[in-house]
Amino acid sequence: PRRLRPTDVCTTQDGYAICDSGHHRISMLSFAGSRVTPLAGCGKMGFLDGPAAEARFHSQHGICQGPRGALIIADTGNHVVRMLSNGVVSTIAGRAGLAGSVDGPAHQALLSSPLRVAMARNGSLLIADGSGGIRVMHGDWSYLETLVPPSGAGEEKHCDGPLDRARMSTCDGICVSAEGSVLIADSLNHCLRVMDPQLMTLTTLAGKHGEWGAADGAADACRMNRPC
């Protein structure tokens, strides 16, 4: 069987969609685990939209299922978010090759090495940016805006509170709970954070920032080591 270098996976109606970052491809693993088939990417690093088999990615790290069976991909090395739908890959946010943290119309805004993507319960798309911020596209996904700002040089990289004042380090994992809360693996802070979309706040759920380890116990007493 073909070897994979996966960084993320999500469940679809046809099997497990795998972000095969090391080969710059998206692959599908059957539910039985007996067969891997290519979904998108020609296997060469680069940037190219179009038919899935011809498309090019650059070290993509995150994947989730989007609306109507589409797959949403955090194309990390290209600083964009892509969509695979009906056999075609298209760019839905960011500008290939340009890194930054600029809000605006989705195709003019800038991302910085997006790492993970997740669908909120209201249909918004959440993006864990490599800058340490959380970005979002509401409604028809035509506009990209910031929920949690990235930490600037010299700023504290761990701060709970209202989203516009909260800070994180590297967000290397993101998912949405059944209740709609957003769980975030704040990797370099060694803790798990939770974002409340109703109260618009970010709090630390487990672990203690700046202290790594493998201790079990109460949420505020346990220790983690680069959760992702």
Disulfide bonds with the S-S distance in Angstrom:
none
